[in-house]
Amino acid sequence: MREIDRRIRYLTKRFEELQVVDYSPVQDGKVFFGAWVDIESVSGEQVLIRIVGPDEIYGRQDFISIDSPMACALLKKAVDDDVIVKTPKGDKIWYVNQIRYVLAE
């Protein structure tokens, strides 16, 4: 019960700081907050991810935090750009295949 109360207090405080970020036409063709990005590694692995706030990633494998190394490397990139992500095992290169702000269902 104490854990639930702690989580409720935390979320209540976060609600006061939350801000809705609307899509802007200026974002077209570039990766910014809220973007769905289809990326591909040099080995051919394809991943579809969305860049969100740190409080939104829990329970979703396809969401990454805006603070993550991958998101930082992707910001302001365009389709066909190379992205170098620094990892503990060394740099990894990804290619941006597609950028969307609305995911087709």
KOLKOLDREN-329290 format. One record per atom (N, C-alpha, C): atom name; residue number from 1; chain; x, y, z. Coordinates in Angstrom, 3 decimals. Each point is the difference from the previous one (the first is absolute). Layout:
N
 atom seq mol       px       py       pz
   CA NUM   A        X        Y        Z
...
END
This chain:
105
 atom seq mol       px       py       pz
    N   1   A    0.820   -1.184    0.000
   CA   1   A   -0.820    1.184    0.000
    C   1   A    0.880    1.271    0.000
    N   2   A    1.085   -0.077    0.732
   CA   2   A    0.921    1.137    0.072
    C   2   A    0.603    0.302   -1.373
    N   3   A    0.306   -1.066   -0.754
   CA   3   A    0.564    0.167   -1.344
    C   3   A   -1.003    0.679   -0.933
    N   4   A   -1.258   -0.350    0.104
   CA   4   A   -1.050    0.614   -0.814
    C   4   A   -0.140    1.479    0.356
    N   5   A   -0.008    0.316    1.278
   CA   5   A   -0.094    1.400    0.437
    C   5   A    1.181    0.821   -0.508
    N   6   A    1.189   -0.594    0.037
   CA   6   A    1.195    0.696   -0.489
    C   6   A   -0.136    0.290   -1.489
    N   7   A   -0.473   -0.977   -0.748
   CA   7   A   -0.161    0.179   -1.452
    C   7   A   -1.064    1.056   -0.312
    N   8   A   -1.089    0.018    0.746
   CA   8   A   -1.051    1.006   -0.197
    C   8   A    0.544    1.397    0.274
    N   9   A    0.772    0.173    1.067
   CA   9   A    0.599    1.306    0.301
    C   9   A    0.936    0.441   -1.121
    N  10   A    0.813   -0.935   -0.477
   CA  10   A    0.930    0.318   -1.094
    C  10   A   -0.763    0.441   -1.243
    N  11   A   -1.001   -0.755   -0.397
   CA  11   A   -0.761    0.329   -1.206
    C  11   A   -0.765    1.309    0.153
    N  12   A   -0.519    0.267    1.179
   CA  12   A   -0.714    1.254    0.245
    C  12   A    0.934    1.193   -0.200
    N  13   A    1.218   -0.110    0.493
   CA  13   A    0.975    1.076   -0.191
    C  13   A    0.381    0.150   -1.465
    N  14   A    0.109   -1.116   -0.714
   CA  14   A    0.358    0.045   -1.419
    C  14   A   -1.079    0.663   -0.844
    N  15   A   -1.283   -0.194    0.356
   CA  15   A   -1.101    0.604   -0.750
    C  15   A    0.124    1.513   -0.048
    N  16   A    0.502    0.606    1.065
   CA  16   A    0.148    1.447    0.053
    C  16   A    1.050    0.489   -1.003
    N  17   A    0.965   -0.856   -0.329
   CA  17   A    1.095    0.390   -0.881
    C  17   A   -0.208   -0.425   -1.453
    N  18   A   -1.000   -0.836   -0.255
   CA  18   A   -0.204   -0.514   -1.353
    C  18   A   -0.409    1.094   -0.967
    N  19   A    0.441   -0.180   -1.230
   CA  19   A   -0.319    0.958   -1.045
    C  19   A   -0.289   -0.786   -1.274
    N  20   A   -1.121    0.274   -0.625
   CA  20   A   -0.351   -0.648   -1.256
    C  20   A    0.819    0.638   -1.112
    N  21   A    0.655   -0.845   -0.791
   CA  21   A    0.826    0.486   -1.093
    C  21   A   -0.735   -0.303   -1.296
    N  22   A   -0.431    1.033   -0.694
   CA  22   A   -0.716   -0.165   -1.254
    C  22   A    0.975   -0.088   -1.161
    N  23   A   -0.443   -0.679   -1.032
   CA  23   A    0.773   -0.121   -1.228
    C  23   A    0.048    1.358   -0.705
    N  24   A    1.135    0.319   -0.549
   CA  24   A    0.167    1.238   -0.754
    C  24   A    0.477   -0.346   -1.409
    N  25   A   -0.542    0.655   -1.024
   CA  25   A    0.456   -0.270   -1.373
    C  25   A    1.499    0.231   -0.197
    N  26   A    0.616    0.767    0.869
   CA  26   A    1.440    0.249   -0.081
    C  26   A    0.774   -1.314    0.201
    N  27   A   -0.630   -0.964    0.676
   CA  27   A    0.644   -1.272    0.298
    C  27   A    0.068   -0.937   -1.208
    N  28   A   -0.743    0.276   -1.050
   CA  28   A   -0.047   -0.903   -1.151
    C  28   A    1.388   -0.371   -0.498
    N  29   A    0.206   -1.290   -0.134
   CA  29   A    1.250   -0.488   -0.563
    C  29   A    1.147   -0.116    0.971
    N  30   A   -0.201    0.366    1.255
   CA  30   A    1.055   -0.079    1.015
    C  30   A   -0.519   -0.747    1.223
    N  31   A    0.908   -0.552    0.772
   CA  31   A   -0.350   -0.731    1.216
    C  31   A   -0.019    0.967    1.176
    N  32   A   -1.149    0.082    0.658
   CA  32   A   -0.162    0.785    1.215
    C  32   A   -0.837   -0.801    0.990
    N  33   A   -0.270    0.566    1.143
   CA  33   A   -0.809   -0.630    1.040
    C  33   A   -1.338   -0.461   -0.585
    N  34   A   -0.396   -1.219    0.319
   CA  34   A   -1.280   -0.540   -0.457
    C  34   A    0.062   -0.717   -1.330
    N  35   A    1.145    0.001   -0.651
   CA  35   A    0.115   -0.628   -1.318
    C  35   A    0.058   -1.517    0.099
    N  36   A   -0.646   -0.659   -0.964
   CA  36   A    0.191   -1.426   -0.243
    C  36   A    1.114   -0.089   -1.031
    N  37   A    1.062   -0.738    0.314
   CA  37   A    1.158   -0.077   -0.880
    C  37   A    0.286   -1.462   -0.337
    N  38   A    0.052   -0.298   -1.281
   CA  38   A    0.349   -1.329   -0.483
    C  38   A    1.483    0.039   -0.331
    N  39   A    0.794   -0.769    0.744
   CA  39   A    1.449    0.006   -0.193
    C  39   A    0.481   -1.402   -0.352
    N  40   A    1.177   -0.055   -0.618
   CA  40   A    0.583   -1.278   -0.406
    C  40   A    1.492    0.004    0.320
    N  41   A    0.468   -1.090    0.592
   CA  41   A    1.423   -0.110    0.321
    C  41   A    0.767   -0.457   -1.229
    N  42   A    1.315    0.081    0.073
   CA  42   A    0.828   -0.436   -1.117
    C  42   A   -0.133   -1.500   -0.241
    N  43   A   -0.419   -0.752    1.030
   CA  43   A   -0.186   -1.450   -0.153
    C  43   A   -1.388   -0.356   -0.535
    N  44   A   -0.847    1.027   -0.237
   CA  44   A   -1.320   -0.247   -0.573
    C  44   A   -1.140   -0.069    0.996
    N  45   A    0.290    0.152    1.286
   CA  45   A   -1.053   -0.014    1.030
    C  45   A   -0.843    1.271   -0.128
    N  46   A   -1.315   -0.155   -0.101
   CA  46   A   -0.895    1.155   -0.091
    C  46   A   -0.782    0.149    1.293
    N  47   A   -0.132    1.255    0.445
   CA  47   A   -0.694    0.307    1.244
    C  47   A   -0.867    1.232   -0.224
    N  48   A   -1.212   -0.049    0.540
   CA  48   A   -0.892    1.164   -0.015
    C  48   A   -0.111    0.480    1.432
    N  49   A    0.405    1.248    0.253
   CA  49   A   -0.018    0.545    1.353
    C  49   A   -0.682    1.361    0.006
    N  50   A   -0.471    0.383    1.176
   CA  50   A   -0.579    1.332    0.184
    C  50   A    0.761    0.702    1.108
    N  51   A    0.311    1.262   -0.212
   CA  51   A    0.729    0.787    0.993
    C  51   A   -1.012    0.702    0.896
    N  52   A    0.039   -0.346    1.294
   CA  52   A   -0.971    0.517    0.962
    C  52   A    0.713    0.490    1.259
    N  53   A   -0.765    0.532    0.925
   CA  53   A    0.552    0.436    1.278
    C  53   A    0.376   -1.188    0.873
    N  54   A    0.871    0.206    0.983
   CA  54   A    0.469   -1.111    0.837
    C  54   A   -1.111   -0.691    0.785
    N  55   A   -1.103    0.688    0.275
   CA  55   A   -1.104   -0.616    0.744
    C  55   A   -0.892   -0.870   -0.873
    N  56   A    0.181    0.042   -1.308
   CA  56   A   -0.892   -0.703   -0.919
    C  56   A    0.536   -1.342   -0.493
    N  57   A    1.226   -0.355    0.324
   CA  57   A    0.618   -1.183   -0.592
    C  57   A   -0.399   -1.313    0.664
    N  58   A   -0.526    0.021    1.193
   CA  58   A   -0.247   -1.225    0.745
    C  58   A   -1.074   -0.859   -0.646
    N  59   A    0.353   -1.278   -0.203
   CA  59   A   -0.937   -0.945   -0.574
    C  59   A   -0.045    0.001   -1.508
    N  60   A    0.797    0.807   -0.648
   CA  60   A    0.000    0.081   -1.468
    C  60   A    1.408   -0.265   -0.515
    N  61   A    0.147   -1.014   -0.804
   CA  61   A    1.306   -0.326   -0.582
    C  61   A    0.364    0.940   -1.143
    N  62   A   -1.016    0.639   -0.606
   CA  62   A    0.259    0.844   -1.165
    C  62   A    0.134    1.479    0.342
    N  63   A   -0.029    0.349    1.289
   CA  63   A    0.185    1.386    0.432
    C  63   A    1.400    0.149    0.587
    N  64   A    0.684    1.100   -0.350
   CA  64   A    1.284    0.299    0.636
    C  64   A   -0.059    1.410    0.574
    N  65   A    0.722    0.213    1.067
   CA  65   A    0.029    1.295    0.660
    C  65   A    0.785    1.010   -0.829
    N  66   A   -0.476    1.226    0.019
   CA  66   A    0.681    1.106   -0.675
    C  66   A    1.424    0.165    0.540
    N  67   A    0.253   -0.511    1.209
   CA  67   A    1.311    0.121    0.642
    C  67   A    0.953   -1.141   -0.367
    N  68   A   -0.483   -1.013   -0.710
   CA  68   A    0.826   -1.167   -0.317
    C  68   A    1.058    0.354   -1.051
    N  69   A    1.103   -0.744   -0.021
   CA  69   A    1.032    0.258   -1.009
    C  69   A   -0.526   -0.120   -1.438
    N  70   A   -0.910   -0.966   -0.236
   CA  70   A   -0.565   -0.177   -1.341
    C  70   A   -0.807    1.227   -0.401
    N  71   A   -0.868    0.484    0.887
   CA  71   A   -0.825    1.173   -0.313
    C  71   A    0.876    1.235   -0.222
    N  72   A    0.990    0.184    0.839
   CA  72   A    0.896    1.158   -0.164
    C  72   A    0.703   -0.047   -1.350
    N  73   A    0.397   -1.194   -0.446
   CA  73   A    0.669   -0.133   -1.286
    C  73   A   -0.975    0.238   -1.156
    N  74   A   -1.278   -0.365    0.184
   CA  74   A   -0.996    0.138   -1.062
    C  74   A   -0.539    1.415   -0.176
    N  75   A    0.008    0.801    1.054
   CA  75   A   -0.601    1.327   -0.073
    C  75   A    0.556    0.823   -1.158
    N  76   A   -0.909    0.604   -0.750
   CA  76   A    0.281    0.870   -1.146
    C  76   A    0.528   -0.739   -1.229
    N  77   A   -0.010   -1.327    0.031
   CA  77   A    0.417   -0.766   -1.176
    C  77   A   -1.156   -0.087   -0.984
    N  78   A    0.308   -0.258   -1.266
   CA  78   A   -0.992   -0.134   -1.061
    C  78   A    0.094   -1.403   -0.602
    N  79   A   -0.953   -0.329   -0.860
   CA  79   A    0.006   -1.296   -0.680
    C  79   A    1.296   -0.142   -0.794
    N  80   A    0.558   -1.187    0.022
   CA  80   A    1.260   -0.373   -0.669
    C  80   A    1.248    0.498    0.712
    N  81   A   -0.151    0.652    1.157
   CA  81   A    1.168    0.406    0.777
    C  81   A    0.582   -1.197    0.748
    N  82   A    1.308    0.017    0.207
   CA  82   A    0.673   -0.974    0.859
    C  82   A   -0.044    0.528    1.417
    N  83   A   -0.193   -0.907    0.946
   CA  83   A   -0.051    0.368    1.414
    C  83   A    1.031   -0.841    0.736
    N  84   A    0.911    0.643    0.693
   CA  84   A    1.003   -0.715    0.784
    C  84   A   -0.404    0.079    1.470
    N  85   A   -0.246   -1.178    0.586
   CA  85   A   -0.425   -0.081    1.394
    C  85   A    1.146   -0.566    0.816
    N  86   A    0.400    0.729    1.019
   CA  86   A    1.085   -0.456    0.862
    C  86   A   -0.568   -0.975    1.026
    N  87   A    0.565   -1.208    0.042
   CA  87   A   -0.429   -1.032    0.945
    C  87   A    1.219   -0.477    0.781
    N  88   A   -0.214   -0.712    1.108
   CA  88   A    1.150   -0.528    0.752
    C  88   A    0.882   -0.943   -0.832
    N  89   A   -0.596   -0.642   -1.013
   CA  89   A    0.763   -0.917   -0.851
    C  89   A    0.594    0.689   -1.227
    N  90   A   -0.118    1.321   -0.055
   CA  90   A    0.535    0.746   -1.135
    C  90   A   -1.106    0.675   -0.792
    N  91   A    0.398    0.740   -0.999
   CA  91   A   -0.966    0.732   -0.823
    C  91   A   -0.782   -0.961   -0.893
    N  92   A   -1.318    0.266   -0.134
   CA  92   A   -0.857   -0.762   -0.908
    C  92   A   -0.596    0.964   -1.001
    N  93   A   -0.064   -0.447   -1.254
   CA  93   A   -0.523    0.854   -1.061
    C  93   A   -1.389   -0.477   -0.392
    N  94   A   -0.934    0.946   -0.081
   CA  94   A   -1.375   -0.261   -0.418
    C  94   A   -0.331    0.956   -1.148
    N  95   A   -0.966   -0.383   -0.807
   CA  95   A   -0.469    0.835   -1.102
    C  95   A   -1.469    0.328    0.229
    N  96   A   -0.381    1.228   -0.239
   CA  96   A   -1.389    0.423    0.163
    C  96   A   -0.740   -0.323   -1.295
    N  97   A   -0.997   -0.894    0.088
   CA  97   A   -0.787   -0.394   -1.174
    C  97   A   -1.269    0.827   -0.157
    N  98   A   -0.641    0.316    1.120
   CA  98   A   -1.275    0.720   -0.074
    C  98   A   -0.249    0.742    1.307
    N  99   A   -0.662    1.165   -0.115
   CA  99   A   -0.369    0.813    1.161
    C  99   A   -1.476    0.341   -0.132
    N 100   A   -0.755   -0.276    1.061
   CA 100   A   -1.429    0.330    0.013
    C 100   A   -0.356    0.584    1.356
    N 101   A   -1.029    0.792    0.011
   CA 101   A   -0.497    0.534    1.265
    C 101   A   -1.361   -0.585    0.345
    N 102   A   -0.615   -0.692   -0.962
   CA 102   A   -1.247   -0.733    0.241
    C 102   A    0.244   -1.406   -0.519
    N 103   A   -0.215   -0.983    0.855
   CA 103   A    0.221   -1.384   -0.406
    C 103   A   -1.253   -0.537   -0.636
    N 104   A    0.105   -0.450   -1.221
   CA 104   A   -1.168   -0.568   -0.706
    C 104   A   -0.405   -1.298    0.693
    N 105   A   -1.308   -0.171    0.132
   CA 105   A   -0.489   -1.208    0.697
    C 105   A   -0.363   -1.084   -0.958
END
